[in-house]
């Protein structure tokens, strides 16, 4: 029982200590200077902020710092004044101590962290863009949009420059002030007059690809007209003739690995049976065949290689020519990604 009491007391002490630390760094303070040396800023803070600040001048690189008047607290001023300094900030007995350290201080820890979230869409059709990247240049923080184009990450208080990019779209730079949780939606414009590289599309997603499918053998062309919707055309060549098939495919992303999707959808076909078919099945004399298809499968775009792989099952029901259900169609496809 005594042990439990001391544990509760220790937790309460730590929580109270954390609150005291938070209050010190959040103390309102606006420096009287906008361009000065590190020591001058710290002296100004000691005189006018109302907090106790201890440091050794010999442990600091007394460089000149330019502030931008957006700093309104002890933490936000120290975030910029102490940037690059090899010190450790210690809060003890309601005062701040700047102690020498072998490591450079992470000044982003001196200010509150806030959530930045939103959705990235294509400006042309307002479709959400999955796997778009948002990078904060100041600290290198990065977020990637999910299958619905949504991103979310935490950034320290202050000014940030965001770089937003996605394959096939013009990258943009966005300057933003973070002083609370914010929602920021972003639209990207397609690249104009984009020339094709002979190396093909090297990203982890693609729009158009062409290649071969095996069983039966076919030429396959696949094109995404929306972020998650594609049309696939197939020309089958086999021992019994030729078949043209069109498939409408709806894609869903897996969380990992990036570039892997699963898909499903309906389709239709029209074909022509040759003499081999008639010789083997003399009672099926009508050489034209028309029917409906379905498909379910996996699709994977290899990152940094212009290759797309897919594996699917494609059952079909022939309605005209000779009615029968065929469950053995489908197979493995390998395609070259054009864009």
C-alpha positions in Angstrom: 0.0 0.0 0.0 2.8 2.4 0.9 4.5 1.5 -2.4 1.4 2.4 -4.4 1.1 5.7 -2.5 4.7 6.7 -3.4 4.1 5.7 -7.1 1.0 8.0 -7.2 2.9 10.8 -5.5 5.8 10.4 -8.0 3.4 10.6 -10.9 1.6 13.6 -9.5 5.0 15.3 -9.0 6.1 14.6 -12.6 2.8 15.9 -14.0 3.1 19.1 -11.9 6.7 19.5 -13.0 5.7 19.1 -16.7 3.0 21.7 -16.3 5.6 24.1 -14.7 8.0 23.5 -17.6 5.2 24.1 -20.1 4.2 27.3 -18.3 7.8 28.6 -18.4 8.2 28.2 -22.1 4.7 29.5 -22.8 5.3 32.7 -20.7 4.4 35.7 -22.9 7.4 37.7 -23.9 8.2 40.0 -26.8 11.9 41.0 -27.1 12.8 44.7 -27.3 15.3 43.8 -30.1 14.7 42.4 -33.6 18.4 42.0 -34.6 21.0 41.3 -31.9 23.5 38.7 -30.7 22.5 35.6 -28.8 23.9 37.1 -25.5 22.0 40.4 -26.1 18.7 38.5 -26.6 19.3 36.4 -23.4 20.1 39.5 -21.4 16.9 41.1 -22.6 15.0 38.0 -21.7 16.4 38.1 -18.1 15.5 41.7 -17.7 12.0 41.9 -19.1 10.4 38.4 -19.2 10.0 37.9 -15.5 11.7 34.5 -15.5 15.1 33.4 -14.0 17.6 32.4 -16.8 21.0 31.1 -16.1 23.7 30.4 -18.7 27.5 30.7 -19.3 28.5 33.1 -22.1 31.5 30.9 -22.9 29.3 27.9 -23.8 27.4 29.9 -26.5 28.2 30.8 -30.1 27.4 34.5 -29.8 26.2 35.0 -33.4 23.8 37.7 -34.6 20.1 36.7 -35.0 17.3 38.4 -36.9 13.8 37.9 -35.5 10.6 38.5 -37.5 8.3 39.9 -34.7 6.2 36.8 -34.7 7.8 35.6 -31.5 5.4 36.1 -28.6 6.7 33.6 -25.9 9.8 32.5 -24.1 9.8 29.3 -26.1 9.3 30.9 -29.5 12.2 33.3 -28.9 14.5 30.6 -27.6 13.6 28.4 -30.6 15.3 30.9 -32.9 18.0 32.3 -30.6 19.3 28.9 -29.6 19.2 27.3 -33.0 22.4 25.4 -33.7 23.8 25.8 -30.2 25.4 23.0 -28.4 23.5 23.3 -25.2 20.9 21.6 -23.1 17.9 23.4 -21.7 17.0 22.4 -18.2 14.0 23.6 -16.3 14.4 23.4 -12.5 13.0 25.2 -9.5 11.0 27.5 -11.8 14.0 28.7 -13.7 15.6 27.9 -17.1 19.3 26.7 -17.1 21.3 26.6 -20.4 24.0 24.0 -19.8 26.8 23.0 -22.2 26.2 19.9 -24.2 28.0 17.8 -26.9 24.7 17.6 -28.9 23.0 20.4 -30.8 19.7 21.4 -29.1 16.5 20.5 -30.9 14.8 23.9 -30.6 11.5 22.6 -32.1 10.9 20.9 -28.7 10.8 24.4 -27.1 7.4 25.3 -28.7 4.0 23.5 -28.9 3.4 21.0 -31.6 0.2 21.3 -33.7 -1.6 19.1 -36.2 -1.7 20.1 -39.9 -4.2 18.1 -42.0 -6.2 18.3 -45.2 -6.8 16.8 -48.6 -4.7 17.0 -51.8 -6.8 17.0 -55.0 -6.2 17.5 -58.7 -7.2 21.0 -59.8 -8.7 19.7 -63.1 -11.3 17.2 -61.8 -11.1 17.6 -58.0 -10.2 13.9 -57.6 -8.2 13.1 -54.5 -4.5 12.3 -55.1 -3.1 9.3 -53.2 0.6 9.1 -52.3 1.2 12.9 -52.8 4.1 14.1 -50.6 4.1 17.1 -48.3 7.5 18.1 -47.0 8.3 20.8 -44.4 11.6 22.2 -45.5 12.5 23.6 -42.1 12.7 20.4 -40.2 12.3 17.8 -42.9 9.0 16.5 -41.6 7.1 14.6 -44.3 3.5 13.3 -44.8 2.1 11.2 -47.6 -1.6 11.2 -48.6 -3.6 8.1 -48.1 -6.0 6.4 -50.6 -8.5 9.3 -50.1 -5.9 12.1 -50.6 -5.9 12.9 -46.9 -2.7 13.9 -45.1 -1.9 14.6 -41.4 1.2 15.4 -39.5 2.5 17.5 -36.5 4.6 20.6 -36.9 6.2 22.8 -34.3 4.8 26.3 -33.8 6.1 28.9 -36.2 6.6 29.6 -39.9 7.0 26.7 -42.3 7.5 26.3 -46.0 5.8 23.2 -47.4 6.7 21.6 -50.7 3.8 19.6 -52.2 4.5 17.2 -55.1 3.0 14.3 -57.0 3.8 12.4 -60.1 2.4 14.1 -63.2 1.6 17.3 -61.4 3.4 20.6 -60.9 5.0 20.9 -57.4 4.0 23.9 -55.4 5.6 25.8 -52.4 3.3 26.9 -49.6 4.3 29.2 -46.8 2.2 28.7 -43.6 2.1 30.0 -40.0 1.4 27.3 -37.5 0.0 28.6 -34.2 -2.8 26.1 -33.7 -4.3 22.9 -35.2 -5.1 23.7 -38.8 -6.8 22.2 -41.8 -5.3 23.1 -45.2 -6.6 21.6 -48.5 -4.3 21.7 -51.5 -4.9 21.4 -55.2 -2.2 20.5 -57.8 -2.2 21.4 -61.5 -1.2 18.8 -64.1 2.2 19.2 -65.8 1.8 20.7 -69.3 3.6 19.5 -72.4 5.2 16.7 -70.5 7.6 14.8 -72.7 8.0 11.0 -72.2 11.2 9.6 -71.1 12.5 6.5 -72.8 13.0 5.0 -69.3 9.2 5.2 -68.8 7.4 6.0 -65.6 9.7 5.4 -62.6 7.3 6.4 -59.8 5.2 4.1 -57.6 2.0 4.7 -59.5 1.1 5.0 -63.2 -1.6 6.1 -65.6 -1.1 4.1 -68.8 0.7 0.8 -69.4 1.0 -1.8 -72.1 2.2 -5.3 -72.1 1.4 -9.0 -72.2 -0.9 -11.3 -70.3 -0.5 -15.1 -69.9 -3.4 -17.4 -70.1 -4.6 -17.2 -72.6 -1.9 -15.1 -74.3 -3.0 -11.5 -74.8 -1.9 -8.0 -75.5 -3.1 -5.8 -72.6 -3.5 -2.0 -72.4 -4.6 -0.4 -69.1 -5.4 3.2 -68.5 -6.5 5.1 -65.4 -8.9 7.9 -66.2 -9.5 8.6 -62.5 -7.3 8.0 -59.4 -8.9 4.7 -58.7 -10.8 3.8 -61.9 -9.2 2.2 -65.0 -10.2 0.6 -68.3 -8.3 -2.4 -69.5 -8.4 -3.6 -73.1 -7.3 -7.2 -74.0 -6.7 -8.9 -77.4 -6.5 -12.6 -76.8 -4.8 -15.0 -79.3 -5.3 -18.7 -78.7 -5.6 -22.0 -80.5 -9.3 -21.6 -81.0 -9.3 -18.0 -82.3 -9.3 -14.5 -81.1 -11.2 -12.5 -78.5 -11.5 -8.8 -77.7 -12.3 -8.0 -74.1 -12.9 -4.7 -72.3 -12.8 -4.5 -68.4 -13.9 -1.7 -66.1 -11.7 -1.9 -63.0 -12.2 -0.3 -59.5 -9.0 -0.1 -57.5 -8.4 0.0 -53.7 -5.1 0.7 -52.1 -3.2 -1.4 -49.6 -1.4 0.5 -46.8 1.8 -1.4 -47.6 3.7 -1.8 -49.8 3.2 1.4 -51.6 2.1 0.8 -55.2 0.0 -2.3 -54.4 -3.7 -2.2 -55.1 -6.5 -4.8 -55.4 -9.2 -4.3 -58.0 -12.5 -5.7 -59.3 -15.1 -5.0 -61.9 -17.3 -6.0 -64.8 -16.6 -6.3 -68.5 -17.6 -7.8 -71.9 -16.1 -9.6 -74.8 -16.6 -10.5 -78.4 -14.6 -13.2 -80.2 -14.2 -15.3 -83.3 -13.7 -19.1 -83.2 -11.6 -20.6 -85.9 -11.6 -23.9 -87.7 -9.9 -25.7 -84.8 -12.9 -24.9 -82.6 -15.4 -26.2 -85.2 -13.3 -29.4 -85.8 -13.3 -30.2 -82.0 -16.8 -29.1 -81.3 -18.8 -29.7 -84.5 -22.1 -29.1 -82.7 -21.0 -25.5 -82.0 -20.9 -24.1 -85.5 -21.5 -20.5 -84.8 -18.1 -18.9 -84.8 -19.1 -15.5 -83.3 -19.2 -15.4 -79.5 -20.3 -12.6 -77.3 -20.5 -12.5 -73.5 -19.9 -10.8 -70.2 -16.9 -10.9 -67.9 -15.9 -10.2 -64.3 -12.4 -9.6 -62.9 -10.8 -9.5 -59.4 -7.0 -9.2 -58.9 -3.9 -7.5 -57.6 -2.0 -4.7 -59.3 1.5 -3.6 -58.4 3.7 -0.8 -59.8 7.4 -1.3 -59.0 8.9 1.9 -57.7 11.9 3.3 -59.7 11.3 0.7 -62.5 8.8 1.3 -65.4 7.1 -2.1 -64.8 3.6 -2.9 -63.7 2.6 -6.4 -62.6 -0.9 -7.9 -62.1 -2.4 -11.2 -61.2 -6.2 -11.8 -61.6 -9.1 -14.1 -62.1 -11.4 -13.3 -65.1 -14.4 -15.6 -65.3 -16.7 -15.1 -68.3 -20.2 -16.1 -69.4 -20.7 -16.6 -73.1 -24.2 -15.7 -74.2 -24.2 -15.6 -78.0 -22.6 -18.3 -80.2 -22.7 -21.0 -77.6 -23.8 -20.4 -74.0 -21.4 -21.6 -71.3 -19.5 -20.4 -68.2 -15.7 -20.3 -68.4 -13.9 -20.1 -65.0 -10.4 -20.7 -66.3 -9.6 -17.3 -67.7 -7.3 -14.8 -66.0 -3.6 -14.9 -65.3 -0.4 -12.9 -64.9 0.3 -9.6 -66.7 3.5 -7.7 -67.1 3.3 -4.2 -68.6 5.6 -1.3 -69.4 4.4 2.0 -67.8 4.2 4.9 -70.2 3.1 7.6 -67.8 
